[in-house]
Amino acid sequence: MRKYNEHLIESGTTIKDSLIVLDKLAKDAIAFIVDDKNKLLGSLTDGNVRRGLINGAELNQAVDTIIHPNPRFIRKGNHDIEKIIQYREKDFKIIPILDEQDRVVNILNFHNTKSYLPVDVVIMAGGKGTRLRPLTEKIPKPLLKVGDKPIIEHNISRLSFFGMEDYWISVNYLADQIETYFGNGADRNLSIEYVHEHKPLGTAGAVSMIENFNHDYVLLTNSDILTDLDYEDLFLNFIKEDADFAVVTIPYKVNVPYAVLETTNGHVMSFKEKPTYTYYSNGGIYMMKRKVIDRIPRNHFYDTTDLMKNLIEDELNVISYPHSGYWLDIGKPEDYEKAQQDIKKLNL
């Protein structure tokens, strides 16, 4: 993965040296001129260089004289997802992401990213994975490989494909291995921090320990899920429904091999011949408004189901988001073996 700072050129760099940067970027050939604090000053493409040279610019003069001074950008934080979709549909490929001080903090590249969701991610990765022993005796379950990379890395790759870049990983069992593997995420153009569970806090308890979220929306997910979920569609549905909390649900069909009678006081009112019933199970992936996190008791065992019950009782908007695509909870040896076969056919 290309690091975002490969697109940055410091103010005062010569046009010749800037051309070398553009050449190295190949199909991603757009650069952004910044000052010594990474504040955005302008953009540069091959077209800017050609027009500059035609108008008399020389290769040894500062590139600042030929740049486009007002490039498009995205402000990091609670940005408008509809604007991101418009950029994508208008075929803008590479856009700088700025903080509140106009400093470039990342690059959105639609060549390898589909979206840029204003969502923080919490990944639950502290379990011991006892059902997968002996595989998990010396390796934490999230780091068990499916195909050529760990389960949790498949998750992070999928999430970052939709532009989520701020992560908190809740760790406990063999935590040092996970921290060593991912570090602070900088080599992936991500920010990764760790929440240490010194005692089991359930599937939601660790979220209450995080105080420095960057966005108004938080996605909570188990680390041992393999899925092709469209996170942008999940987010757009969340916004459309004005939800406070959403749970990704997995359709589960039950085929009854006999006619089912509907009776009242012993009288047959109707019947269905060999009906199929669809139920929805918890998929272990949740989207929520950040404000609902205040309802989670700090440093206490608290499951996500407890939070859902709390929200429903108080008549907040809790919705189901059915996912009919691929989903696998890697909890048992047979699930792990299935994942090894499925990953060969999945495009994650």
C-alpha positions as CSV (number, residue, x, y, z in Angstrom):
1,M,0.0,0.0,0.0
2,R,1.3,3.4,-1.0
3,K,1.8,5.8,2.0
4,Y,-0.1,9.0,1.8
5,N,3.0,11.2,2.2
6,E,4.3,9.9,-1.1
7,H,1.8,12.3,-2.6
8,L,3.2,15.3,-0.8
9,I,5.7,17.8,-2.1
10,E,7.2,20.5,0.1
11,S,6.8,24.1,-0.9
12,G,9.9,25.3,-2.7
13,T,10.8,22.0,-4.4
14,T,11.9,22.5,-8.0
15,I,9.6,21.6,-10.9
16,K,12.2,19.0,-12.0
17,D,12.2,17.2,-8.6
18,S,8.4,17.4,-8.5
19,L,8.2,15.7,-11.9
20,I,10.2,12.8,-10.4
21,V,7.6,12.5,-7.7
22,L,4.8,12.4,-10.2
23,D,6.6,9.8,-12.3
24,K,6.9,7.5,-9.3
25,L,3.2,7.9,-8.6
26,A,2.4,6.4,-12.0
27,K,-1.4,6.0,-12.4
28,D,-1.8,7.9,-9.2
29,A,0.0,10.9,-10.6
30,I,-1.3,13.8,-8.6
31,A,0.7,15.5,-5.8
32,F,-0.1,18.0,-3.2
33,I,2.1,20.9,-2.3
34,V,2.4,21.5,1.5
35,D,4.3,23.8,3.8
36,D,6.7,22.6,6.5
37,K,3.7,21.8,8.7
38,N,1.9,19.8,6.0
39,K,-0.7,22.6,5.4
40,L,-2.2,22.2,1.9
41,L,-1.1,24.9,-0.5
42,G,-2.2,23.4,-3.9
43,S,-2.1,20.4,-6.2
44,L,0.1,19.3,-9.1
45,T,-0.5,17.1,-12.1
46,D,1.3,16.5,-15.4
47,G,-1.1,19.0,-17.0
48,N,0.0,21.8,-14.6
49,V,3.6,21.1,-15.5
50,R,2.9,21.1,-19.3
51,R,1.0,24.4,-19.0
52,G,3.7,25.9,-16.9
53,L,6.5,25.0,-19.3
54,I,4.5,26.3,-22.2
55,N,4.1,29.6,-20.4
56,G,7.8,30.0,-19.8
57,A,8.4,28.2,-16.5
58,E,11.8,26.6,-16.1
59,L,12.6,23.2,-14.5
60,N,14.8,24.7,-11.8
61,Q,12.2,27.1,-10.4
62,A,9.9,26.4,-7.5
63,V,6.9,24.3,-8.2
64,D,4.7,26.7,-6.3
65,T,4.5,29.0,-9.4
66,I,2.6,26.4,-11.5
67,I,0.3,24.6,-9.0
68,H,-3.5,24.6,-8.8
69,P,-4.1,26.8,-5.7
70,N,-7.6,25.5,-4.8
71,P,-7.8,21.7,-5.0
72,R,-10.7,19.7,-3.8
73,F,-10.3,18.2,-0.3
74,I,-12.2,16.4,2.4
75,R,-12.3,17.6,6.0
76,K,-11.6,14.8,8.4
77,G,-14.4,14.2,11.0
78,N,-18.1,14.1,10.5
79,H,-18.0,14.8,6.7
80,D,-20.9,14.4,4.3
81,I,-20.9,10.9,2.9
82,E,-23.1,12.1,0.0
83,K,-20.2,14.4,-1.1
84,I,-17.8,11.4,-1.1
85,I,-20.2,9.5,-3.3
86,Q,-20.5,12.5,-5.6
87,Y,-16.7,12.6,-5.9
88,R,-16.6,8.9,-6.8
89,E,-19.4,9.1,-9.3
90,K,-17.7,12.1,-11.0
91,D,-14.6,10.0,-11.3
92,F,-12.3,12.1,-9.1
93,K,-9.7,9.5,-8.1
94,I,-7.4,11.0,-5.5
95,I,-8.4,13.6,-2.8
96,P,-6.5,14.9,0.2
97,I,-8.0,14.7,3.7
98,L,-7.4,17.7,5.9
99,D,-7.6,18.3,9.6
100,E,-9.0,21.4,11.2
101,Q,-5.7,23.2,10.6
102,D,-5.7,22.4,6.9
103,R,-2.9,19.9,7.3
104,V,-2.9,16.8,5.0
105,V,-3.5,13.8,7.3
106,N,-4.3,11.2,4.6
107,I,-5.2,10.6,1.0
108,L,-8.5,9.1,-0.3
109,N,-7.6,7.0,-3.3
110,F,-10.6,5.6,-5.2
111,H,-8.2,3.2,-7.1
112,N,-8.1,1.1,-3.9
113,T,-10.8,2.5,-1.7
114,K,-14.5,2.5,-2.3
115,S,-15.7,5.1,0.3
116,Y,-14.7,7.3,3.2
117,L,-17.1,6.6,6.1
118,P,-17.1,9.0,9.1
119,V,-17.0,6.1,11.5
120,D,-14.7,4.9,14.3
121,V,-14.2,1.2,14.6
122,V,-13.9,-0.9,17.8
123,I,-12.7,-4.5,17.2
124,M,-13.2,-7.0,20.0
125,A,-10.1,-9.2,20.0
126,G,-9.5,-10.2,23.7
127,G,-11.0,-13.7,23.8
128,K,-9.0,-16.8,24.4
129,G,-10.5,-18.8,21.5
130,T,-10.7,-22.0,23.7
131,R,-12.9,-23.8,21.2
132,L,-10.0,-23.6,18.7
133,R,-7.4,-25.1,20.9
134,P,-4.6,-26.3,20.4
135,L,-4.3,-23.7,17.6
136,T,-4.8,-20.9,20.1
137,E,-2.5,-22.1,22.8
138,K,0.3,-19.8,21.6
139,I,-1.4,-17.6,19.1
140,P,-4.5,-15.4,19.8
141,K,-7.4,-16.4,17.6
142,P,-7.5,-13.1,15.7
143,L,-4.0,-13.8,14.4
144,L,-4.8,-17.3,13.1
145,K,-4.3,-17.2,9.3
146,V,-7.1,-17.7,6.9
147,G,-5.4,-18.0,3.5
148,D,-2.4,-15.8,3.5
149,K,-3.3,-13.4,6.4
150,P,-4.8,-13.4,9.9
151,I,-8.5,-13.3,10.5
152,I,-8.4,-9.9,12.0
153,E,-6.4,-8.5,9.1
154,H,-9.2,-9.6,6.7
155,N,-11.6,-7.6,8.8
156,I,-9.4,-4.5,8.9
157,S,-8.7,-4.7,5.1
158,R,-12.4,-4.8,4.4
159,L,-13.2,-2.0,6.8
160,S,-10.4,0.3,5.4
161,F,-11.7,-0.5,1.9
162,F,-14.7,1.6,2.9
163,G,-12.5,4.4,4.3
164,M,-12.6,3.7,8.0
165,E,-9.2,4.7,9.3
166,D,-9.5,5.1,13.1
167,Y,-9.4,1.9,15.1
168,W,-9.4,0.7,18.7
169,I,-8.7,-3.0,19.2
170,S,-9.8,-4.4,22.6
171,V,-7.1,-6.9,23.7
172,N,-6.4,-9.3,26.6
173,Y,-5.2,-12.8,25.8
174,L,-1.7,-12.7,24.2
175,A,-2.3,-9.0,23.6
176,D,1.4,-8.3,22.9
177,Q,1.3,-10.4,19.7
178,I,-1.6,-8.3,18.3
179,E,0.0,-5.0,19.2
180,T,3.3,-6.1,17.7
181,Y,1.6,-7.2,14.5
182,F,-0.3,-4.0,13.8
183,G,1.6,-1.4,15.7
184,N,0.0,2.0,15.5
185,G,-1.3,1.3,12.0
186,A,0.8,4.0,10.3
187,D,2.2,1.6,7.7
188,R,-1.4,1.0,6.6
189,N,-2.4,4.7,6.6
190,L,-4.5,3.9,9.7
191,S,-4.6,5.0,13.3
192,I,-4.7,2.0,15.7
193,E,-5.0,2.2,19.4
194,Y,-5.5,-0.5,22.0
195,V,-7.9,-1.0,24.8
196,H,-6.6,-3.4,27.5
197,E,-9.2,-5.5,29.2
198,H,-7.6,-6.6,32.5
199,K,-10.8,-8.4,33.3
200,P,-13.6,-9.6,30.9
201,L,-15.9,-6.7,30.1
202,G,-18.3,-8.5,27.7
203,T,-18.9,-7.5,24.1
204,A,-19.6,-3.9,24.8
205,G,-17.9,-3.0,28.1
206,A,-14.6,-2.1,26.5
207,V,-16.2,0.6,24.3
208,S,-17.0,2.7,27.4
209,M,-13.2,3.0,28.1
210,I,-12.6,4.9,24.9
211,E,-12.9,8.7,25.3
212,N,-11.2,10.1,22.1
213,F,-13.5,9.0,19.3
214,N,-13.1,11.2,16.2
215,H,-16.6,10.7,14.7
216,D,-20.3,10.7,15.8
217,Y,-20.7,7.1,14.6
218,V,-19.0,4.0,16.0
219,L,-18.9,0.5,14.5
220,L,-18.3,-2.4,16.9
221,T,-17.4,-5.8,15.5
222,N,-16.1,-9.1,16.6
223,S,-12.6,-9.9,15.3
224,D,-13.3,-13.5,14.2
225,I,-15.9,-12.7,11.5
226,L,-15.3,-13.2,7.8
227,T,-17.8,-11.3,5.6
228,D,-18.3,-9.4,2.4
229,L,-20.6,-6.9,4.1
230,D,-21.1,-3.5,2.2
231,Y,-20.3,-1.1,5.1
232,E,-21.3,1.9,3.0
233,D,-24.7,0.5,2.4
234,L,-25.0,-0.3,6.2
235,F,-24.1,3.3,7.0
236,L,-26.4,4.9,4.4
237,N,-29.3,2.7,5.7
238,F,-28.4,3.8,9.3
239,I,-28.7,7.4,8.3
240,K,-31.8,6.9,6.2
241,E,-33.6,5.2,9.1
242,D,-32.3,7.8,11.6
243,A,-31.2,4.9,13.7
244,D,-29.6,5.1,17.1
245,F,-28.3,1.5,16.9
246,A,-28.2,-1.1,14.2
247,V,-27.3,-4.8,14.4
248,V,-26.3,-6.7,11.3
249,T,-28.4,-9.8,11.1
250,I,-28.0,-13.0,9.2
251,P,-31.1,-14.6,7.6
252,Y,-31.6,-18.2,8.8
253,K,-34.2,-20.3,6.9
254,V,-36.0,-23.2,8.4
255,N,-37.8,-25.6,6.0
256,V,-40.6,-27.5,7.6
257,P,-41.1,-30.8,5.7
258,Y,-44.8,-31.1,6.6
259,A,-48.0,-29.0,6.3
260,V,-48.3,-26.6,9.2
261,L,-51.8,-26.1,10.6
262,E,-53.0,-22.8,12.2
263,T,-55.7,-23.6,14.8
264,T,-57.9,-21.6,17.1
265,N,-59.7,-23.5,20.0
266,G,-59.1,-26.8,18.2
267,H,-60.5,-25.6,14.9
268,V,-58.2,-25.6,11.8
269,M,-58.3,-22.0,10.4
270,S,-55.7,-22.5,7.7
271,F,-52.6,-24.5,6.8
272,K,-49.4,-24.0,4.9
273,E,-47.9,-26.9,2.9
274,K,-44.2,-27.4,3.8
275,P,-43.5,-23.7,4.6
276,T,-40.2,-22.0,5.0
277,Y,-39.7,-19.6,7.8
278,T,-36.9,-17.0,7.9
279,Y,-35.4,-15.9,11.2
280,Y,-32.6,-13.4,11.8
281,S,-29.6,-14.1,14.0
282,N,-27.1,-11.6,15.5
283,G,-24.2,-11.2,13.1
284,G,-21.8,-9.7,15.7
285,I,-21.5,-6.3,13.8
286,Y,-23.1,-3.2,15.2
287,M,-23.4,0.5,14.2
288,M,-24.3,3.1,16.8
289,K,-24.4,6.8,17.4
290,R,-21.6,7.7,19.7
291,K,-24.1,9.2,22.3
292,V,-25.5,5.8,23.1
293,I,-22.1,4.7,24.5
294,D,-22.8,6.9,27.5
295,R,-25.3,4.2,28.5
296,I,-22.6,1.5,28.9
297,P,-21.4,1.2,32.5
298,R,-17.7,1.9,32.7
299,N,-15.3,-0.9,33.7
300,H,-18.2,-3.4,34.2
301,F,-19.1,-6.6,32.3
302,Y,-21.7,-5.5,29.7
303,D,-22.8,-7.2,26.5
304,T,-24.1,-5.6,23.4
305,T,-27.3,-7.4,24.0
306,D,-27.6,-5.6,27.3
307,L,-27.2,-2.3,25.4
308,M,-29.8,-3.2,22.9
309,K,-32.3,-4.1,25.6
310,N,-31.6,-0.8,27.3
311,L,-32.2,1.2,24.1
312,I,-35.4,-0.8,23.2
313,E,-36.8,-0.3,26.7
314,D,-36.2,3.5,26.3
315,E,-37.8,3.5,22.9
316,L,-34.7,4.5,20.9
317,N,-34.5,3.5,17.3
318,V,-32.8,0.0,17.2
319,I,-32.9,-1.5,13.7
320,S,-31.9,-4.7,12.0
321,Y,-29.7,-4.6,8.9
322,P,-30.2,-8.0,7.1
323,H,-27.0,-9.2,5.3
324,S,-27.7,-11.9,2.7
325,G,-24.1,-12.1,1.4
326,Y,-21.2,-14.1,2.8
327,W,-20.8,-14.2,6.6
328,L,-18.9,-16.7,8.8
329,D,-18.3,-16.7,12.5
330,I,-15.0,-18.6,13.0
331,G,-15.6,-20.1,16.4
332,K,-15.1,-23.8,16.0
333,P,-12.5,-26.0,14.1
334,E,-15.0,-26.8,11.4
335,D,-15.7,-23.1,10.9
336,Y,-11.9,-22.5,10.6
337,E,-11.6,-25.2,8.0
338,K,-14.6,-23.8,6.0
339,A,-12.9,-20.4,6.1
340,Q,-9.8,-21.8,4.5
341,Q,-11.8,-23.1,1.6
342,D,-14.1,-20.1,1.3
343,I,-11.3,-17.6,1.2
344,K,-10.1,-19.0,-2.1
345,K,-13.4,-17.9,-3.8
346,L,-14.1,-14.7,-1.9
347,N,-13.1,-11.2,-3.2
348,L,-12.5,-9.5,0.1
